[in-house]
């Protein structure tokens, strides 16, 4: 799904920027690119597998990067996570710079329904890494005045293919494959995926499945961008959400207005004013609904959709944006994309299908989420649809995590991939937040206030 979006964005941008002369480029704005130089196997345990990646960065002019963050990383079909590069980096014009420490890529086995793609990655010895990186550029005083912002983030596509080096040679490779096979046998002997086996281990997991799983939905948005000549470029976005009360569904705005969250789409729409959003549709599948027909095609038969007039999008809150700098075709473009770090990144949808019964309101926690006086909370529960729309059925899984206060939002101690964005974050007392990105969640108090909803009796949001 991510690769398709990147391909569509690249094609669209190429069609736009090919018509822009190089003389229009603004030399005050840097172009930064990233590449994976080499990858080696770092460790393999029953819980995770880690790779060490050496990355390089190149800039069109001298810049200082305060941080490089990563999102939606995928290595040969396996979702990986990477902590940000936090050491300041000085990039000289057109000179390759390697951070002093390798980038550690981590895959959590909890995220995989099947370990065969991971086994193939280790066995084949070839890794194709894709995803996004975001470089935070420190601006000079003059640049701040010119660009009318104190900082800027530069989005970069990660797209590299390298050989996998395994220290210890064939003996270490055989040991890693044996470990993967052992975990795979455990999954298969349980008769289901990791989450299904794990949920039977505690009364709390059983309670979570009973009380919250019926409220979950898998959301899939599709839309086209059309130019003045009638050419169309197709895009898709997937997230999850949950029914909060009656017929209302809380969702990430990234499936309600997905074009506002994609930096490449935002740049395209800015550069070519004639581009218009067309054919937007949204489908919601309740948990355990069938997603695909016998032919393997995505099926709307058990979904509620806009096009079938079964749902409607309620008025959205005012956008909260952050500046980014995107360079494509030699022309840097300052853009604004929607932030994921506030309740403005959420929205409500109402189910209008008269055949759908209303739900009883979910319960918000009567305890405060993590703050300075209460720095960590756990165990908290979140849900994921680990296979997204690629699965035959919309079967959710449960993860247990902890959280602590961050600079702008609550920070999850364990990363959550995009198949869990929009999940409720559940304490034993009730819902305390909503997952909005890999490490961030918005408190249910903030969301309820911004969107003007409330959860059920006894579920008052924390003050």
C-alpha positions as CSV (number, residue, x, y, z in Angstrom):
1,X,0.0,0.0,0.0
2,X,2.8,2.4,0.9
3,X,4.7,1.5,-2.2
4,X,1.7,2.2,-4.4
5,X,1.2,5.6,-2.8
6,X,4.8,6.5,-3.3
7,X,4.6,5.4,-7.0
8,X,1.5,7.4,-7.6
9,X,3.0,10.5,-5.9
10,X,6.3,10.2,-7.9
11,X,4.4,9.9,-11.2
12,X,2.2,12.9,-10.3
13,X,5.2,15.0,-9.2
14,X,7.2,14.2,-12.3
15,X,4.3,15.3,-14.5
16,X,4.2,18.6,-12.6
17,X,7.9,19.4,-12.0
18,X,8.9,18.5,-15.6
19,X,7.1,21.6,-16.7
20,X,8.9,23.9,-14.2
21,X,12.2,25.5,-15.3
22,X,15.3,25.0,-13.2
23,X,15.7,28.8,-13.0
24,X,12.6,29.0,-10.8
25,X,14.4,27.1,-8.0
26,X,14.9,28.9,-4.8
27,X,18.5,28.5,-3.7
28,X,17.6,29.4,-0.1
29,X,15.8,26.1,0.4
30,X,17.9,22.9,0.8
31,X,17.4,19.6,-0.9
32,X,18.2,16.6,1.3
33,X,18.2,13.0,0.3
34,X,18.9,9.7,2.2
35,X,20.1,6.3,1.2
36,X,20.9,3.0,2.9
37,X,24.5,2.1,2.3
38,X,24.6,-1.3,4.0
39,X,22.7,-3.5,6.4
40,X,23.9,-6.2,8.8
41,X,22.0,-8.6,11.2
42,X,22.5,-7.3,14.8
43,X,20.5,-9.7,16.9
44,X,17.6,-12.1,16.9
45,X,15.5,-13.2,19.9
46,X,12.1,-14.6,20.6
47,X,10.6,-11.1,20.7
48,X,12.4,-9.1,18.0
49,X,15.0,-9.1,15.2
50,X,17.3,-6.1,14.8
51,X,19.3,-4.9,11.8
52,X,22.1,-2.3,11.8
53,X,21.8,0.0,8.9
54,X,24.4,2.5,7.7
55,X,22.7,5.5,6.1
56,X,24.0,8.5,4.2
57,X,22.6,11.9,3.7
58,X,23.4,14.5,1.0
59,X,22.3,18.1,0.8
60,X,22.3,20.6,-2.0
61,X,23.8,23.2,0.3
62,X,25.3,23.5,3.8
63,X,22.7,22.7,6.4
64,X,22.6,21.5,10.0
65,X,20.1,18.8,10.8
66,X,18.9,18.6,14.4
67,X,17.1,15.3,13.9
68,X,16.1,12.7,11.3
69,X,12.9,10.8,12.1
70,X,11.6,7.7,10.3
71,X,8.1,6.4,9.6
72,X,6.5,3.5,7.7
73,X,9.8,1.7,7.2
74,X,9.5,-1.6,5.4
75,X,12.3,-4.1,4.6
76,X,11.3,-6.6,2.0
77,X,7.7,-6.7,3.1
78,X,8.5,-6.7,6.8
79,X,7.5,-3.6,9.0
80,X,10.5,-2.2,10.9
81,X,10.9,0.6,13.3
82,X,13.9,3.0,13.8
83,X,14.5,5.6,16.5
84,X,15.4,9.1,15.3
85,X,18.9,10.1,14.5
86,X,19.3,12.7,17.3
87,X,22.9,13.8,16.9
88,X,23.2,17.1,15.0
89,X,24.6,16.6,11.5
90,X,26.4,19.2,9.4
91,X,25.9,18.6,5.7
92,X,28.2,20.3,3.2
93,X,27.0,20.9,-0.4
94,X,26.7,17.6,-2.3
95,X,28.9,15.7,0.1
96,X,27.8,12.4,1.5
97,X,27.6,12.3,5.3
98,X,27.2,9.2,7.5
99,X,25.9,9.5,11.1
100,X,28.4,8.3,13.7
101,X,26.2,5.4,14.8
102,X,24.3,2.9,12.7
103,X,20.5,3.1,12.5
104,X,19.0,0.2,14.4
105,X,16.0,-1.3,12.6
106,X,13.7,-3.4,14.8
107,X,10.9,-5.7,13.9
108,X,8.7,-7.0,16.7
109,X,7.5,-10.5,16.1
110,X,4.2,-9.5,17.7
111,X,3.5,-7.5,14.5
112,X,3.8,-10.4,12.2
113,X,1.0,-12.9,11.5
114,X,3.5,-15.0,9.6
115,X,7.3,-15.1,9.8
116,X,7.8,-16.4,6.3
117,X,8.6,-12.9,4.9
118,X,11.2,-12.4,7.7
119,X,12.7,-15.8,7.0
120,X,13.0,-15.0,3.3
121,X,14.7,-11.7,4.2
122,X,17.4,-13.5,6.2
123,X,17.7,-16.5,3.8
124,X,17.9,-14.5,0.6
125,X,20.4,-12.0,1.9
126,X,18.9,-9.1,0.0
127,X,17.0,-6.3,1.6
128,X,14.8,-3.7,-0.1
129,X,14.1,-0.8,2.3
130,X,11.3,1.7,1.7
131,X,9.5,4.3,3.8
132,X,9.8,7.9,4.8
133,X,12.4,10.0,6.6
134,X,11.9,13.6,7.9
135,X,15.0,15.8,8.4
136,X,14.6,18.7,10.8
137,X,16.7,21.6,9.4
138,X,18.0,24.4,11.5
139,X,17.5,27.7,9.8
140,X,19.7,30.8,10.0
141,X,18.1,34.1,11.0
142,X,17.9,35.3,7.4
143,X,16.3,32.0,6.3
144,X,13.7,32.3,9.1
145,X,12.7,35.8,7.8
146,X,12.7,34.6,4.2
147,X,10.7,31.4,4.8
148,X,8.5,32.9,7.6
149,X,9.1,30.0,9.9
150,X,11.6,29.1,12.7
151,X,12.1,25.6,11.6
152,X,11.3,23.3,8.6
153,X,11.1,19.6,8.1
154,X,12.2,18.0,4.8
155,X,10.5,14.8,3.9
156,X,12.6,12.2,2.1
157,X,11.7,9.0,0.4
158,X,13.7,5.9,1.6
159,X,14.2,3.5,-1.3
160,X,17.3,1.4,-1.3
161,X,18.3,-2.2,-2.0
162,X,21.3,-3.7,-0.4
163,X,22.9,-7.0,0.6
164,X,22.3,-8.3,4.1
165,X,25.6,-9.0,6.0
166,X,25.4,-11.6,8.8
167,X,28.3,-11.4,11.2
168,X,29.4,-15.0,12.0
169,X,28.7,-16.2,8.5
170,X,26.7,-19.3,7.7
171,X,26.7,-20.6,11.3
172,X,25.0,-17.4,12.6
173,X,22.6,-17.4,9.6
174,X,21.5,-21.0,10.3
175,X,21.0,-20.1,14.0
176,X,18.8,-17.1,13.1
177,X,16.7,-19.2,10.7
178,X,16.3,-21.9,13.3
179,X,15.0,-19.3,15.8
180,X,12.6,-17.9,13.3
181,X,11.3,-21.4,12.4
182,X,10.9,-22.1,16.1
183,X,8.7,-19.0,16.6
184,X,6.8,-19.8,13.5
185,X,6.0,-23.3,14.8
186,X,4.8,-21.8,18.0
187,X,2.4,-19.6,16.1
188,X,1.1,-22.4,14.0
189,X,0.7,-24.8,16.9
190,X,-1.5,-22.2,18.7
191,X,-3.9,-22.5,15.8
192,X,-3.9,-18.8,15.1
193,X,-1.9,-15.6,15.1
194,X,0.2,-14.3,18.1
195,X,-2.5,-12.0,19.3
196,X,-5.2,-14.7,19.4
197,X,-3.1,-17.0,21.4
198,X,-2.0,-14.2,23.8
199,X,-5.5,-13.0,24.5
200,X,-6.4,-16.3,26.1
201,X,-3.7,-15.8,28.7
202,X,-5.5,-13.3,30.9
203,X,-8.9,-12.3,32.0
204,X,-8.1,-8.7,31.0
205,X,-7.6,-9.7,27.4
206,X,-10.8,-11.6,27.4
207,X,-12.5,-8.5,28.8
208,X,-10.9,-6.3,26.2
209,X,-12.2,-8.5,23.4
210,X,-15.7,-8.5,24.9
211,X,-15.9,-4.8,25.7
212,X,-14.0,-3.1,22.9
213,X,-13.4,-5.3,19.9
214,X,-17.1,-5.0,18.7
215,X,-16.6,-1.2,18.5
216,X,-13.5,-1.4,16.2
217,X,-13.6,-0.5,12.5
218,X,-11.1,-0.8,9.7
219,X,-11.2,2.4,7.6
220,X,-10.1,2.6,4.0
221,X,-10.2,5.8,1.9
222,X,-9.7,6.1,-1.8
223,X,-9.4,9.3,-3.9
224,X,-8.1,10.6,-7.2
225,X,-6.3,13.8,-8.1
226,X,-7.3,15.2,-11.5
227,X,-5.5,17.7,-13.5
228,X,-6.9,20.2,-16.0
229,X,-6.2,17.7,-18.9
230,X,-8.3,15.1,-17.2
231,X,-5.4,12.9,-16.1
232,X,-6.1,11.1,-12.8
233,X,-3.7,9.8,-10.1
234,X,-5.1,7.3,-7.6
235,X,-4.4,7.2,-3.9
236,X,-5.4,5.1,-0.9
237,X,-5.1,5.5,2.8
238,X,-5.9,3.0,5.6
239,X,-6.3,3.4,9.4
240,X,-8.6,2.2,12.1
241,X,-11.1,3.8,14.4
242,X,-13.8,2.9,16.9
243,X,-17.5,3.6,17.6
244,X,-17.8,5.8,20.7
245,X,-21.5,6.1,21.2
246,X,-24.7,5.4,19.3
247,X,-23.8,5.7,15.6
248,X,-20.7,7.9,15.9
249,X,-17.2,6.6,14.9
250,X,-14.0,8.3,15.9
251,X,-11.3,8.2,13.1
252,X,-8.0,9.7,12.2
253,X,-8.5,12.6,9.8
254,X,-5.8,10.9,7.6
255,X,-8.6,8.8,6.1
256,X,-11.1,11.7,6.1
257,X,-8.9,14.2,4.3
258,X,-5.8,12.1,3.4
259,X,-4.4,14.5,0.8
260,X,-3.6,16.9,3.7
261,X,-1.3,14.5,5.3
262,X,0.8,13.4,2.4
263,X,3.7,15.8,1.7
264,X,4.0,14.8,-2.0
265,X,0.4,15.3,-2.6
266,X,0.5,18.7,-0.8
267,X,3.4,19.8,-3.0
268,X,1.7,18.7,-6.1
269,X,-1.5,20.6,-5.3
270,X,0.5,23.7,-4.4
271,X,2.6,23.6,-7.6
272,X,-0.4,22.9,-9.9
273,X,-3.4,24.8,-8.7
274,X,-5.7,23.0,-11.2
275,X,-5.3,19.7,-9.3
276,X,-8.6,18.7,-7.7
277,X,-9.6,15.9,-5.3
278,X,-12.2,13.7,-7.0
279,X,-14.0,10.4,-6.4
280,X,-13.3,10.4,-2.7
281,X,-14.8,7.4,-0.9
282,X,-14.6,6.0,2.6
283,X,-15.4,2.4,3.7
284,X,-15.6,1.1,7.2
285,X,-15.5,-2.6,8.0
286,X,-16.5,-3.6,11.6
287,X,-14.2,-6.1,13.3
288,X,-14.3,-9.6,12.0
289,X,-16.2,-8.5,8.8
290,X,-15.2,-10.2,5.6
291,X,-12.8,-7.9,3.5
292,X,-12.2,-9.9,0.4
293,X,-14.4,-12.0,-1.9
294,X,-13.6,-15.5,-3.2
295,X,-11.6,-14.0,-6.0
296,X,-9.4,-12.1,-3.5
297,X,-10.8,-8.7,-4.4
298,X,-11.6,-6.1,-1.8
299,X,-15.3,-6.4,-1.2
300,X,-17.8,-3.7,0.1
301,X,-20.5,-6.3,0.9
302,X,-19.9,-6.1,4.7
303,X,-18.7,-2.5,4.8
304,X,-20.4,0.9,5.4
305,X,-19.4,3.4,2.8
306,X,-20.0,7.0,1.7
307,X,-20.7,6.0,-1.8
308,X,-23.5,3.7,-0.6
309,X,-24.9,6.6,1.6
310,X,-24.4,4.4,4.7
311,X,-22.2,6.9,6.5
312,X,-21.5,10.6,6.6
313,X,-18.6,12.7,7.7
314,X,-19.4,15.2,10.4
315,X,-18.0,18.7,10.4
316,X,-14.2,18.6,11.0
317,X,-12.2,20.8,13.3
318,X,-9.8,23.5,12.0
319,X,-6.6,22.1,10.5
320,X,-3.4,22.3,12.5
321,X,-0.4,22.2,10.1
322,X,3.4,22.0,10.3
323,X,5.8,23.3,7.6
324,X,7.8,21.0,5.5
325,X,10.2,21.5,2.6
326,X,10.0,19.1,-0.3
327,X,12.4,19.0,-3.3
328,X,11.5,17.2,-6.5
329,X,12.9,17.9,-9.9
330,X,15.4,20.4,-8.6
331,X,12.7,22.8,-7.4
332,X,12.3,23.2,-3.6
333,X,8.8,23.8,-2.4
334,X,7.7,25.0,1.0
335,X,4.5,23.2,2.0
336,X,2.2,22.7,5.0
337,X,0.9,19.3,6.0
338,X,-1.5,18.4,8.6
339,X,0.0,17.6,12.0
340,X,-0.8,14.3,13.7
341,X,0.1,15.6,17.2
342,X,-3.3,17.1,18.3
343,X,-7.0,16.4,18.4
344,X,-7.3,18.3,15.2
345,X,-6.0,15.2,13.5
346,X,-9.2,13.3,14.5
347,X,-12.7,13.4,13.1
348,X,-16.1,11.9,13.5
349,X,-18.2,9.8,11.1
350,X,-21.9,9.0,11.6
351,X,-23.4,5.7,10.5
352,X,-26.6,6.5,8.8
353,X,-27.6,3.0,7.7
354,X,-30.9,2.4,9.5
355,X,-30.2,-1.4,9.6
356,X,-27.2,-0.7,12.0
357,X,-28.1,-0.8,15.7
358,X,-26.7,1.9,18.0
359,X,-23.9,1.0,20.4
360,X,-23.8,1.6,24.1
361,X,-21.2,4.4,24.9
362,X,-17.7,3.3,25.6
363,X,-16.1,4.2,29.0
364,X,-13.5,6.8,29.4
365,X,-10.9,6.3,32.1
366,X,-11.6,8.1,35.4
367,X,-7.9,8.3,36.0
368,X,-5.6,10.9,34.5
369,X,-3.3,9.9,31.6
370,X,0.5,10.1,32.2
371,X,1.8,13.5,33.2
372,X,4.7,14.9,35.2
373,X,3.3,13.6,38.5
374,X,2.4,10.3,36.9
375,X,5.2,9.7,34.4
376,X,4.3,6.2,33.2
377,X,1.2,4.2,32.8
378,X,0.8,0.5,32.0
379,X,0.0,-1.9,31.0
380,X,-2.2,-0.2,28.5
381,X,-3.9,-2.0,25.6
382,X,-4.2,-1.0,22.0
383,X,-5.6,-2.8,19.0
384,X,-4.3,-3.3,15.5
385,X,-5.5,-4.7,12.2
386,X,-2.1,-6.2,11.4
387,X,-2.8,-7.1,7.8
388,X,-4.8,-4.0,7.0
389,X,-7.0,-4.5,3.9
390,X,-4.8,-7.3,2.6
391,X,-6.4,-9.8,5.0
392,X,-9.4,-11.9,4.2
393,X,-11.2,-10.7,7.3
394,X,-10.9,-7.6,9.5
395,X,-9.5,-9.5,12.5
396,X,-8.0,-7.2,15.1
397,X,-5.1,-8.0,17.5
398,X,-4.2,-6.7,21.0
399,X,-0.9,-5.3,22.2
400,X,0.0,-4.3,25.7
401,X,2.2,-1.1,26.0
402,X,3.0,1.7,28.4
403,X,3.1,5.5,27.9
404,X,4.6,8.7,29.3
405,X,4.2,12.4,28.7
406,X,5.9,13.9,25.7
407,X,6.5,17.5,24.5
408,X,3.3,17.8,22.5
409,X,1.4,14.6,23.2
410,X,1.5,11.4,25.2
411,X,4.4,9.1,24.0
412,X,4.0,5.4,23.7
413,X,7.1,3.4,25.0
414,X,6.6,0.8,22.3
415,X,6.1,1.8,18.6
416,X,2.7,1.1,16.9
417,X,2.8,0.6,13.2
418,X,0.2,2.4,11.0
419,X,-2.3,-0.5,11.2
420,X,-2.9,0.6,14.8
421,X,-3.3,4.3,14.2
422,X,-6.7,5.3,15.4
423,X,-6.9,2.6,18.0
424,X,-8.2,3.4,21.5
425,X,-5.6,3.3,24.2
426,X,-7.2,1.5,27.1
427,X,-6.3,1.5,30.8
428,X,-8.0,-1.0,33.2
429,X,-10.4,1.9,34.0
430,X,-11.3,2.7,30.4
431,X,-10.1,4.6,27.4
432,X,-7.4,7.2,28.0
433,X,-6.4,8.1,24.5
434,X,-6.2,7.5,20.7
435,X,-3.1,6.4,18.8
436,X,-2.1,9.0,16.2
437,X,1.4,7.9,15.1
438,X,4.1,5.4,15.9
439,X,4.9,6.7,19.3
440,X,2.1,9.3,20.0
441,X,-1.4,9.3,21.3
442,X,-3.9,12.1,22.0
443,X,-5.7,12.0,25.3
444,X,-9.4,11.2,25.2
445,X,-10.1,14.3,27.2
446,X,-8.5,16.5,24.5
447,X,-10.3,14.6,21.7
448,X,-13.7,14.8,23.5
449,X,-13.3,18.6,24.0
450,X,-12.2,19.3,20.5
451,X,-14.8,17.2,18.8
452,X,-17.6,17.8,21.3
453,X,-18.5,14.2,22.2
454,X,-18.8,12.4,25.5
455,X,-18.4,8.8,26.6
456,X,-20.8,7.0,28.7
457,X,-22.1,7.3,32.3
458,X,-19.3,6.9,34.8
459,X,-16.8,7.6,32.0
460,X,-16.1,11.2,32.5
461,X,-13.0,12.4,30.9
462,X,-10.2,13.4,33.2
463,X,-9.8,17.1,34.1
